[in-house]
Amino acid sequence: MRVCIVGAGEIAKVHIKGVNKIEGAQVVGILDRYYTRGEMLAEMVEEGHGNPIAYVDYEKMLKEQNPDVVHICLPPNLHFSYAEKALQYGAHILVEKPFTVTLKDAERLYEIADSKNLKICPMYNHLFDKAALEVKALVHSKSIGDVVNVESYYGFNLGGAKSKYNLKGSAHWVYDTPGGHLLNIGPHILSTMLEFTGADDVEFIPMAINRGKAREGMFDEYRVLIKNGKNTGSFTLSLNANPYFHFLNIYGTKSSIFYDIANWHFKKQALNPKFPNALARATNNLFVSWKGITSTIGATLQSLTGRLTHFDGMWELMSQFYQSIEQDLPPPVSKEVNLATVRGLETIENVTSFQSV
């Protein structure tokens, strides 16, 4: 599998580490506007996974290297044009979030891919963390019954004055792209929710305000209600509330799952129908507390020993995408979930009810 990386920034380093874990994957080219950055990234490619050439000319790289897969690791406003070019040259594409800035662009990429029998995958990595895979298995097996409602919360820390998100004159793409922080964080929230609510004919009802944490003209608090058939959902994106929680609650007709995404553990809850209500609630609380303690300790130990990292979900997603290409399977993130995520972000961004306080 011949691989090209487009963009040699920080996230591209994580992509290289992921390719290093995939048997048979060979990085053959790395593109960046600065030749030296491509050369530096090439040094991270492990023995047996290629000897990549650094490029500053995209078309030249595609012509000379004829890649099977192209990873797009650029700012969002460049995703469409570079992804389109890769598809035209016959390469499957793995695109960093947000997939595209507009739904029109996303739909066009799928049109091209479908016409050429190529696969597309957005980097919605939270769906592929170890705990998330277990949660998906429980939900899809109907272990919690039918999904009734999904609630997601994402608290994000912009950091101090020297953070790339607050530094005066910061060149981070959030300040040059409509949607800003929403496009940076929202893809994780929406893609994770839509996996469980379903992605067909979803309605989005958004609100947003700026409490002063975000720059002028941007927003730092988002609240969105969603509806899909008999399922409902809601998500909160907060740059202000402390601590910075990150969780997903899935409520079913038989039981519910509370998934602490930030700490990689979840709890399945159901009241015992054989017990009186008071006793059922008490025993459930004891179970939840014990489960929280043991799973947190386990996740912490795995993190300290290197068996669990922040990027495991990315590498698992990459592995499944490459497998889908080799075995001609559906890509790990469905077209329906991806397009609904892009449409949702565009709807939220364009809503006219936004106001500042």
N, C-alpha and C positions, 0 to 999 in steps of 0.2 A: 504494500500500500504506500504510494508515493504521496507525501504530505508537504504542503506549503503553508507557511505562517505569514499573515499579512498584518503588520504592525508589531513593533518590538518593544512595547511598553511593559509595565509591571504585570498585567494580566497575561501577556504572552509567555512570561516565564512559567506560569502555572500550566499553560497549555503544553509547553515543551516537556515539563515533568510528567504530564499525563501521557503524551506520546511515548515517552521513555518506558512507560509501563505496558504498552500494547505490543504484543508479539507481532513481528513482521512489519511494523510501521517504520517508515524511513523518512525523516525530514530532509527534503532535497533543496528547499529554497526558503529564504526569509526576506520579506520585503519591509523596508522602512525608508522614510525620506532621508534619514541619516544613515549612511552606509556603515559607519562604525557601530551603531546600535545593533544592526543586523548581525555584524561580525561577533559582537559580544554575546548576543543571544545564541548564536550558533555554537558557542563554546559549552553551552549547557546540554547539548545533545549528547547522550551517552553512547559509548561504543556499541556498535551493532544496530543503532537507530539512525544512521545516516551521517553524511558529511556535508551539511548544507552550504550552499552558496548564498552570499548576501547580495541583495538587489535593491536598486532604487527605481527601476523601471518595471512596473507591474506586468505589462503585456509581454515584455521580454522574458520575464520569469515563467509566465504561463506557457509561452511557446517553447522555451528551452527545456523546461522540467516536466511538462505534461502531467500535472498532479492528478491523483485520484480524489484527494480531499484538500480543500482549502479552509483554513481557520481564519475568520475575519475578526481581528482584535483591534478595531479602530473606533474612533468616536462615532456616535450613532448617525450623524448626518452623512457619513461616508459609507454606511453599511450597504445601502441599496446598490449604489453604482459598482462597488467592488464585488458584491455577491453576484450581481447580474453578470458581470464580466467572467467570473469564475464558472458560472453555469453555462455560459455561452461556449466556454472552452471545454465543457464536458466534465467538470469536477463537481463532486458532492460538496456541500458547504455546511460548516459549523459556525454559527454566528453568535457573537457575544450579545448580551442583553444591553439595551432594548433591541429587539430583532430589527425593526425598522421604525422610523419616526411616524410614518403614515400607514394606514390600512391599505391604501391603494398600492403602495410599493410592495407591501408584504404579499398581497394577492398576485401581483405581477411576477414576483419571484417564484411562487408556486406554479403559476401558469407555465413558465419556462421549464422548471424542474419536471413537471408532469409530462411535458411534451418530449423531454429527453430521457425520461425514466431515471432521473437523478433524485437524490434524497437531500432533504433540508432538516437541520436541527438547530433550534435556538438554545442558548446556554441557560436553561432554567434549572440550575443545579440543586436547589433546595428540594426538588422532587426526588432526588437520588441520593440524599444522605441515608446512611444505614437505617436510622430510625424511621425515616419517611417511607422507605421501601416496606418496612414492616407494617406501618400504618396503612399504606395502600393495599397491601395484601389482606389485611383485616376488613377494610371497607369493601373491597371488590368481591370478597367472599361472602358478603352479607352478614358477617359476624355481628355487626351492630344494627342489623336490619336495614331499612331504607334510610338514606340520608334525608334529614329534615331541614337542617340549617348548618351553615359553616361560618365560623367567626375567626377572622385573622387580625392580628395586631403586630405592628412592626415599629418599634422605637429605634430611632437612628441618631447616633451621636455625631454631630458635625465637628466635634473637637474644639481645641482652643484656638487662639488667634493665629497660630502658626500652622494650623491644619490646612490641607489643600482645599478644604471646603470653605474656609474663612479667610485665608491669607489674602491680603489686599493685592489685587492684580492677578489672582489665581487664574491659570489657563485651563483649569479642569473643564471638561466639556459640558458639565451641568449648567455653566453660565453662558454658553453659546448655543444651547439647544432648547427650543420651546418645550416646556414641561419640566425642565430642570431636575430637581430632586425626585419628582414623581417618576420620571423616566429612568432614573438611576436605581430606585428601590422598588417601585411599583411592579415591575415584571416578576419579581420574586413572589410578591404577595398575590397578585392576580393569577399567575399560572398555577400556584399551589392550591388556591381556592377552587379554580375552575376544574381542576382534576377531580374534585369531589362533588361539586354542584352540578357538573355537566357543562358543556360549552356551546350548546345549541340555543340560538335565539335568546341570549342573555340580555336583560335590561339593566342599565346602570343609572343610579340616581346619586350624583356626587355633590359634595359641598367642600369648600376649602377656605381657610383664613390664613393670615400672616400675623403672628403674635410678635414679630420682630426678630426672630432667630434667623430667618432667611433674608437674603438681600431684597431690596425694594423691587417690586414687580414680580416676586416669587412668593411661594406659600410654604408654610412649615407645619400645617395641620390639615390632614385630609380625612374625610369621612365618606364612605361610599356604601350604599345599599345595592344589592344585586338580587335579581329574581330570574329563575329559570324553571319554567313549568311549576312543579309542586315544591321545588327547592328554593330556599332563600339564603342570603349570605350578607355579610357586612365586613368591611375592613377599615382599619384605622392605620394611618401613617402619621407618626408624631415625631417631630424633632425637638420637642420641649419636655414631655413627661419623663420623669426620672423615678425609678431606674428604667433602662432601655429594654423593656420586655420584647420578646419575639416569640409568639405562640400561635397555634392553630387549634381551634376547638371544633370538633365535628360531632353534631348531635344526631343520633339515630333513633329509630322507633324501638329498638331493643336495648341499646346502651349507647354511651357516648365516649369519645376519645379526646383527652386533653394532651396536646403535643407541645412540649417546650422545645421549640426549634433551636433556640440559642444554646441550650444545654444538652441537646441530643437525647432526650428521653420522653416517653409518653406514658399515660395512664388510661386504661380502659375502665370505665365506671358504669355500674348498674346496681340499683337497689335490689336486695334479695326479697322477692315477693312473699317468701315464707315468714319473714320477720315483720313485727309491727313497724309502722313508719319511723318512729323515734329510734328504735333499735337498728333498723336498716340504715338510717342516715348515720348513726354513730359508728357502726361497723364499716360502712363505706369510707367514712373519714379516716378511720384507723388504717384501712387498707391503702388509701391514697397517700397518707403520710409515710407509711412504711415503704411503699413503692417509690415515692419521691426520694427518700433517703438512700435506698439501695441503688436505684438507677443513677442518681447523681454521683454517688461514690464510684460506681462502675465506670461511668463516662469520664469522670475526672482522672481515674487511674489510667484508662486507655489513652487519654489525651497526654498525660505526663510521660507515658512510655512510648509515645509516637504511633500507637496503633489506631488512633482516631485523630483526624485533623480537619481543619476548616474546609479543606479542598477535596475531601473524599467524595463528596457528591459530584463535583465537577469531573473527577477522574472516572467515576462510575458511569456518568452520563456519556463521556467520551468513549469509554469501552463499549457500552451498549450501542452507540451510534456506529462505530466501526464494525461491530458484529452484525448490525442490520444491513450494512453494505455488503459484507462478505457473504451473508446467507440470504440476501434479498428479503429481509423482514421489514415490517413497518418501522419507521424511526421511533426512538424512545419517547419523544414528545410529539403528539399527534398534530396534524395540520389544524384540526378543529380548536384544540386548546391554544395553539400559537396564534391563530388569527383572532380568536376571541380575546386573548390577552392584548394584542395590538389594538384591536377595536376599542376595548375598554379603556386603555390608556389614552387613546385619542379622544374618546368621549369625555373623559374626566378633564382632560386638558382644555377642551374647547367649551366646556359648560359656561354659561353666562352668569350663573348665580354666585360666582366667586366674589368674595369681598375681603377687604383688609380691615383690621381693627388696631 
